[in-house]
Amino acid sequence: MIQWFINKENKIPLYLQLIDQIKYYISTGAIQTDYQLPPVNVLAKDLGINFETVRKAYKELENDGLIAMKRGQGTFITLPNGPTALSQKTFSRNGQIAAFNVESQFINAAKNLINQFLQQGLELKDAQAILAQAVDELERDGASPIVVFTECNQFQMKEISALLAENLSLKITPMLVADLKTEIAALLSSGKTIHVVTTGFHINEVRQSVGNLPVIIDVLITNLNPETRRHLEVMGEKASYGFICRDQESAVLYKDLLKAELGFEKMNLSCCTLAETEKVIEILQSADVVLTSPPVYEEVKKLASADRGVFNVFERIDPMSLKVVKDRILQGKEYST
């Protein structure tokens, strides 16, 4: 059951809080491709906010390609590795969905190329034979795709790249999101299919970095490890919890979402960013359980005492999500690297 929260006392604009909340549910797999979001007026009434605030949040998400607002039907989630994949559709900044027919583009490109050589004296029957030979060679080569895993932090970048390499039996190129835009273009010269895999939190950044380049984007869902969940359930609602993350926006968001996810209505949860040194020390000294977001996990582990349990709230890759990405990249083929 999806729960919606708005903190009207916080300085972060309400529409940004709502955007972050929807991204959280997407990233953890709580809502997936084709999930229908509440109508603007309904959600505004439930949250006790102006409907224009909800409309603005939806519009921003639509501009980023995360949702599609269909007149007379509703508002739906759209993700790259779902039925509305980027390889089949692209989203313009004004939110209009434009059909992207790969076959038509290929036919036009092939016709233009053949015509160029026909004008230079190549016979049509020879062109047909050459094309058939080229296709045969591509099939024999069985060139493996280039797979890039990108994240905002070194910890997840290395951990998940290793997991993908093990499951796909392919070389995985780890890359920070900040470096993606400058480095991805260089990979295109290989002529191979390029898959960029990321977690749900960075879909927008990856899309913006890739732009119109012929790159396939795949999304992995990360969430709370079942073992960690069981440990927290044993600790119970009366324990004191601390959550440390990278930015203030996340601290505000997770305070309510973690309570809802664990079912602890009266959860004693203190939140802060890693930059708030005094608060971090206080949490590490007083909290029974310390939770972190992935970007700060390693740093918090270093600061914590050896007997202090520190848990990354997004350490688990959803198995079904991993299977979808694996099937999409391999497409039933086995490659040798």
Secondary structure in CASP SS format (residue, H / E / C, confidence):
PFRMAT SS
TARGET T0000
AUTHOR 0000-0000-0000
METHOD secondary structure of the structure
MODEL  1
M C 1.00
I C 1.00
Q C 1.00
W C 1.00
F C 1.00
I C 1.00
N C 1.00
K C 1.00
E C 1.00
N C 1.00
K C 1.00
I C 1.00
P C 1.00
L H 1.00
Y H 1.00
L H 1.00
Q H 1.00
L H 1.00
I H 1.00
D H 1.00
Q H 1.00
I H 1.00
K H 1.00
Y H 1.00
Y H 1.00
I H 1.00
S H 1.00
T C 1.00
G C 1.00
A C 1.00
I C 1.00
Q C 1.00
T C 1.00
D C 1.00
Y C 1.00
Q E 1.00
L E 1.00
P C 1.00
P C 1.00
V H 1.00
N H 1.00
V H 1.00
L H 1.00
A H 1.00
K H 1.00
D H 1.00
L H 1.00
G C 1.00
I C 1.00
N C 1.00
F H 1.00
E H 1.00
T H 1.00
V H 1.00
R H 1.00
K H 1.00
A H 1.00
Y H 1.00
K H 1.00
E H 1.00
L H 1.00
E H 1.00
N H 1.00
D C 1.00
G C 1.00
L C 1.00
I E 1.00
A E 1.00
M E 1.00
K E 1.00
R C 1.00
G C 1.00
Q C 1.00
G E 1.00
T E 1.00
F E 1.00
I E 1.00
T C 1.00
L C 1.00
P C 1.00
N C 1.00
G C 1.00
P C 1.00
T C 1.00
A C 1.00
L C 1.00
S C 1.00
Q C 1.00
K E 1.00
T E 1.00
F E 1.00
S C 1.00
R C 1.00
N C 1.00
G C 1.00
Q C 1.00
I E 1.00
A E 1.00
A E 1.00
F C 1.00
N C 1.00
V H 1.00
E H 1.00
S H 1.00
Q H 1.00
F H 1.00
I H 1.00
N H 1.00
A H 1.00
A H 1.00
K H 1.00
N H 1.00
L H 1.00
I H 1.00
N H 1.00
Q H 1.00
F H 1.00
L H 1.00
Q H 1.00
Q C 1.00
G C 1.00
L C 1.00
E C 1.00
L H 1.00
K H 1.00
D H 1.00
A H 1.00
Q H 1.00
A H 1.00
I H 1.00
L H 1.00
A H 1.00
Q H 1.00
A H 1.00
V H 1.00
D H 1.00
E H 1.00
L H 1.00
E H 1.00
R H 1.00
D H 1.00
G C 1.00
A C 1.00
S C 1.00
P C 1.00
I E 1.00
V E 1.00
V E 1.00
F E 1.00
T E 1.00
E E 1.00
C C 1.00
N C 1.00
Q H 1.00
F H 1.00
Q H 1.00
M H 1.00
K H 1.00
E H 1.00
I H 1.00
S H 1.00
A H 1.00
L H 1.00
L H 1.00
A H 1.00
E H 1.00
N H 1.00
L H 1.00
S C 1.00
L C 1.00
K C 1.00
I E 1.00
T E 1.00
P E 1.00
M E 1.00
L E 1.00
V H 1.00
A H 1.00
D H 1.00
L H 1.00
K H 1.00
T H 1.00
E H 1.00
I H 1.00
A H 1.00
A H 1.00
L H 1.00
L H 1.00
S H 1.00
S H 1.00
G C 1.00
K C 1.00
T C 1.00
I E 1.00
H E 1.00
V E 1.00
V E 1.00
T E 1.00
T E 1.00
G H 1.00
F H 1.00
H H 1.00
I H 1.00
N H 1.00
E H 1.00
V H 1.00
R H 1.00
Q H 1.00
S H 1.00
V H 1.00
G C 1.00
N C 1.00
L C 1.00
P C 1.00
V C 1.00
I E 1.00
I E 1.00
D E 1.00
V E 1.00
L E 1.00
I C 1.00
T E 1.00
N E 1.00
L C 1.00
N C 1.00
P H 1.00
E H 1.00
T H 1.00
R H 1.00
R H 1.00
H H 1.00
L H 1.00
E H 1.00
V H 1.00
M H 1.00
G C 1.00
E C 1.00
K C 1.00
A C 1.00
S E 1.00
Y E 1.00
G E 1.00
F E 1.00
I E 1.00
C E 1.00
R C 1.00
D C 1.00
Q H 1.00
E H 1.00
S H 1.00
A H 1.00
V H 1.00
L H 1.00
Y H 1.00
K H 1.00
D H 1.00
L H 1.00
L H 1.00
K H 1.00
A H 1.00
E H 1.00
L H 1.00
G C 1.00
F C 1.00
E C 1.00
K C 1.00
M C 1.00
N E 1.00
L E 1.00
S E 1.00
C E 1.00
C E 1.00
T E 1.00
L C 1.00
A C 1.00
E C 1.00
T H 1.00
E H 1.00
K H 1.00
V H 1.00
I H 1.00
E H 1.00
I H 1.00
L H 1.00
Q H 1.00
S H 1.00
A C 1.00
D C 1.00
V E 1.00
V E 1.00
L E 1.00
T E 1.00
S C 1.00
P H 1.00
P H 1.00
V H 1.00
Y H 1.00
E H 1.00
E H 1.00
V H 1.00
K H 1.00
K H 1.00
L H 1.00
A C 1.00
S C 1.00
A C 1.00
D C 1.00
R C 1.00
G C 1.00
V E 1.00
F E 1.00
N E 1.00
V C 1.00
F C 1.00
E C 1.00
R E 1.00
I E 1.00
D C 1.00
P H 1.00
M H 1.00
S H 1.00
L H 1.00
K H 1.00
V H 1.00
V H 1.00
K H 1.00
D H 1.00
R H 1.00
I H 1.00
L H 1.00
Q C 1.00
G C 1.00
K C 1.00
E C 1.00
Y C 1.00
S C 1.00
T C 1.00
END
